């Protein structure tokens, strides 16, 4: 984003939109244990006119400070399981390398379709009741599945510019019986190193606007802590309804954008 090439009024308007995107994404991150990319990517494309591929890379960079802000809040409350996070990170770092490589070669239309599919799956998952176990189980089968889950979330992070929490949070609840709040905090612990690795690789391909990412990310830190506090106070049902409603709107906008694609 070359601010010197546009007028001061447009610069202020774009800066204002970037700030708003960051504040909204931070709240989303803290509330739901996700990186915020599900909101950041379409906001960068439709709100700031970024190319789809550049939006994905910039989103992943912006996620770093946002996820750190939410993680600190969850950690202070003792709601991060670092053992489970370690197994997820083992897979997610490899996945981030794979995802960022795929991002360099996949055209814009398939990227839009893939991102829309992720939104649709997320909406369906939110509408499904997840039974929470009362005990944590971490046998060999669960460890292997956690590593595989981390791999999948890392690929999504590198390819689509999202943190991967949409996959990790329900997986931790279903596979090892982790409390939903702890699952959200643990998800953010995985997102931070995954996003860093992905951003380093995206930057080497000139596929991330770090200045814009910093603006969005720093603003997101402000509300990430607020979202994390709210997450401990509201029910899972209310949380899911709020996120689901937002994602439906974003999905519709994404699908409408396909009409202008060749």
Secondary structure as GFF3:
##gff-version 3
##sequence-region A 1 262
A	DSSP	three_ten_helix	3	5	.	.	.	ID=ss1
A	DSSP	alpha_helix	8	32	.	.	.	ID=ss2
A	DSSP	alpha_helix	37	48	.	.	.	ID=ss3
A	DSSP	alpha_helix	52	76	.	.	.	ID=ss4
A	DSSP	alpha_helix	82	103	.	.	.	ID=ss5
A	DSSP	alpha_helix	108	126	.	.	.	ID=ss6
A	DSSP	alpha_helix	140	160	.	.	.	ID=ss7
A	DSSP	alpha_helix	165	176	.	.	.	ID=ss8
A	DSSP	alpha_helix	180	204	.	.	.	ID=ss9
A	DSSP	alpha_helix	210	231	.	.	.	ID=ss10
A	DSSP	alpha_helix	236	257	.	.	.	ID=ss11
A	DSSP	three_ten_helix	258	260	.	.	.	ID=ss12
###
